[in-house]
Amino acid sequence: FPDVFEAVEYEVGVGKPRYNATFLIEPGSENDEKVNALIEEMAAEKFGKRAAKLLEAWKGNPNKHCYIDGNLKEYDGFADMMALSAHRKKNSGPPTIIDRDRSKIEPESGKIYGGCYVNASVSIYAQGAPNDRIRCSFSGIQFVNDGDAFGGGAPAKPEDFEDLGVPEGSEEDLV
C-alpha cells in the first residue's frame, strides 16, 4: 500500500499522478464472485457481443484487465489469490483511509500495509476505444485486521517486546 497516501506517476515523467492499491481476493469467495459478475456486466454493457471474447483474450494481461490470477505475479502473498489492481486519479482527491471505528488513519501510523485485511470501496468499469480494457478505481479503504506483512510492512507493536522494566538507579543513567 505505499501509494494509497501519496499519488505517484504511472510512468515517471510521463504519466499523471495517481493513488494505487492492489487488493487480494480469495478465489471462489463471495467477493470474488461479486467482482467477476461486475466485470462481466460492465464488459457486456460496453462491448456487447464482443464482451466474452475480449475478457477471455485479456485474462492475465494486467494492461487490459484489472483482475488477474495472483499466481502470475511473483510477489509475497499473491500465490493462490486473485489480484484486483485499483487506481485513483490525484485530481479526484486522496482516498478515504479509515480505521475500524471510522477514524482517519495517518500515513505515519503504519496501520495500512501490504498484508493487512481491509474493506475497500471500488468501482469497476469498462473503458472503450481506443484503449479497450477493464479498469478499477477505488475511493476508500477501511482497516479491518492485521495480517502477515508482505516484505516487512507492518511496524512492531509494543506487545511484541518483553517488558524489561526500569533498571535500578536513576532514569538519567539510561543510555
C-alpha positions as CSV (number, residue, x, y, z in Angstrom):
1,F,0.0,0.0,0.0
2,P,2.8,2.5,-0.5
3,D,0.8,4.6,-3.0
4,V,-2.5,5.0,-1.1
5,F,-1.4,8.0,0.8
6,E,0.6,9.7,-1.9
7,A,-0.1,9.9,-5.6
8,V,2.7,8.8,-7.9
9,E,3.3,9.0,-11.6
10,Y,2.3,5.9,-13.5
11,E,5.3,6.4,-15.8
12,V,7.9,8.6,-14.3
13,G,7.9,12.0,-16.0
14,V,5.1,11.0,-18.3
15,G,2.0,9.6,-16.5
16,K,-0.5,11.5,-14.5
17,P,-0.1,11.1,-10.7
18,R,-2.5,8.6,-9.1
19,Y,-3.0,6.6,-5.9
20,N,-2.6,2.8,-6.3
21,A,-3.7,-0.2,-4.4
22,T,-3.9,-4.0,-5.1
23,F,-6.5,-5.9,-3.2
24,L,-6.0,-9.7,-2.9
25,I,-9.2,-11.7,-3.0
26,E,-9.6,-15.4,-2.4
27,P,-10.8,-17.3,-5.5
28,G,-14.3,-18.7,-5.1
29,S,-15.2,-16.3,-2.2
30,E,-18.2,-14.1,-2.2
31,N,-16.1,-11.1,-3.1
32,D,-14.5,-13.0,-6.0
33,E,-18.0,-13.8,-7.3
34,K,-19.1,-10.2,-7.0
35,V,-16.0,-8.8,-8.8
36,N,-16.4,-11.3,-11.6
37,A,-20.1,-10.6,-12.0
38,L,-19.5,-6.9,-12.1
39,I,-16.7,-7.3,-14.7
40,E,-18.9,-9.3,-16.9
41,E,-21.8,-6.8,-16.5
42,M,-19.6,-3.8,-17.3
43,A,-18.0,-5.6,-20.3
44,A,-21.4,-6.6,-21.7
45,E,-22.7,-3.1,-21.3
46,K,-19.7,-1.5,-23.1
47,F,-18.7,-4.2,-25.6
48,G,-21.9,-6.1,-26.3
49,K,-21.4,-9.3,-28.2
50,R,-17.6,-8.9,-28.1
51,A,-17.5,-8.9,-24.3
52,A,-16.9,-12.6,-23.6
53,K,-14.3,-12.9,-26.3
54,L,-12.5,-9.8,-25.1
55,L,-12.5,-10.9,-21.5
56,E,-11.0,-14.2,-22.4
57,A,-8.3,-12.6,-24.5
58,W,-7.4,-10.2,-21.8
59,K,-7.2,-12.8,-19.0
60,G,-3.9,-12.5,-17.3
61,N,-2.9,-9.2,-19.1
62,P,-2.6,-6.5,-16.4
63,N,-2.6,-3.8,-19.1
64,K,-6.0,-4.9,-20.3
65,H,-7.7,-6.4,-17.2
66,C,-7.7,-5.1,-13.6
67,Y,-8.4,-8.6,-12.1
68,I,-5.8,-11.2,-12.6
69,D,-4.6,-14.5,-11.2
70,G,-2.1,-13.7,-8.4
71,N,0.0,-16.7,-9.4
72,L,1.0,-14.7,-12.5
73,K,2.9,-12.2,-10.2
74,E,5.9,-13.1,-8.1
75,Y,5.0,-11.0,-5.1
76,D,4.7,-12.1,-1.5
77,G,1.1,-13.1,-0.6
78,F,-0.2,-13.2,-4.2
79,A,0.1,-17.0,-4.7
80,D,-3.3,-18.7,-4.9
81,M,-5.2,-15.4,-4.7
82,M,-6.8,-13.1,-7.3
83,A,-5.3,-9.6,-7.5
84,L,-7.6,-6.5,-8.1
85,S,-5.5,-3.5,-9.2
86,A,-7.2,-0.2,-8.4
87,H,-6.2,3.4,-9.0
88,R,-7.5,6.9,-8.2
89,K,-6.5,10.0,-10.1
90,K,-4.8,12.6,-8.0
91,N,-7.1,15.3,-9.2
92,S,-10.0,13.3,-7.7
93,G,-8.5,13.9,-4.3
94,P,-7.0,11.4,-1.9
95,P,-8.9,8.2,-1.0
96,T,-10.6,8.0,2.4
97,I,-8.5,5.8,4.6
98,I,-10.1,4.9,7.9
99,D,-9.7,2.6,10.9
100,R,-12.3,0.1,12.1
101,D,-14.0,2.8,14.1
102,R,-14.1,5.1,11.0
103,S,-11.4,7.4,12.4
104,K,-8.9,8.7,9.9
105,I,-5.6,6.8,9.5
106,E,-2.5,8.9,9.0
107,P,0.3,7.6,6.8
108,E,2.9,7.6,9.5
109,S,0.8,5.2,11.6
110,G,2.0,2.2,9.6
111,K,-1.5,0.7,10.1
112,I,-2.2,0.3,6.3
113,Y,0.4,-2.1,4.9
114,G,0.7,-4.9,2.4
115,G,-0.8,-8.0,4.1
116,C,-3.3,-6.3,6.3
117,Y,-7.0,-7.0,5.9
118,V,-9.2,-4.2,4.6
119,N,-12.6,-3.3,3.2
120,A,-12.3,-1.3,0.0
121,S,-14.8,0.9,-1.9
122,V,-14.1,0.1,-5.5
123,S,-15.7,0.8,-8.9
124,I,-15.2,-1.5,-11.9
125,Y,-15.7,-0.1,-15.3
126,A,-15.1,-0.9,-19.0
127,Q,-13.0,1.6,-21.0
128,G,-13.8,1.9,-24.7
129,A,-11.7,2.6,-27.8
130,P,-9.0,3.3,-28.5
131,N,-7.9,1.6,-25.2
132,D,-10.5,-1.1,-24.7
133,R,-9.9,-2.7,-21.2
134,I,-11.5,-3.4,-17.8
135,R,-10.4,-0.9,-15.1
136,C,-10.9,-0.4,-11.4
137,S,-10.8,2.7,-9.3
138,F,-11.0,3.0,-5.5
139,S,-12.3,5.7,-3.3
140,G,-11.6,4.4,0.2
141,I,-10.0,1.8,2.4
142,Q,-11.1,0.7,5.9
143,F,-8.6,-1.2,8.0
144,V,-10.2,-4.4,9.3
145,N,-7.4,-6.5,10.8
146,D,-3.7,-7.1,10.9
147,G,-2.3,-9.8,8.7
148,D,1.1,-11.2,7.8
149,A,3.1,-8.3,6.3
150,F,4.5,-8.7,2.8
151,G,8.1,-7.5,2.7
152,G,8.1,-6.4,6.3
153,G,5.5,-3.7,6.0
154,A,3.9,-3.5,9.5
155,P,5.7,-1.8,12.3
156,A,6.3,-3.6,15.6
157,K,3.7,-3.2,18.3
158,P,4.7,-2.6,22.0
159,E,3.3,-6.1,22.9
160,D,5.9,-7.6,20.5
161,F,8.5,-6.8,23.1
162,E,9.1,-8.1,26.6
163,D,8.6,-5.5,29.4
164,L,12.1,-5.1,30.8
165,G,11.0,-2.6,33.5
166,V,13.2,0.2,34.6
167,P,16.7,-0.7,35.9
168,E,17.6,0.3,39.4
169,G,19.1,3.7,39.8
170,S,18.2,7.0,38.1
171,E,16.5,7.1,34.7
172,E,19.3,9.6,33.8
173,D,21.6,6.6,33.8
174,L,19.8,5.0,30.9
175,V,21.6,5.4,27.6
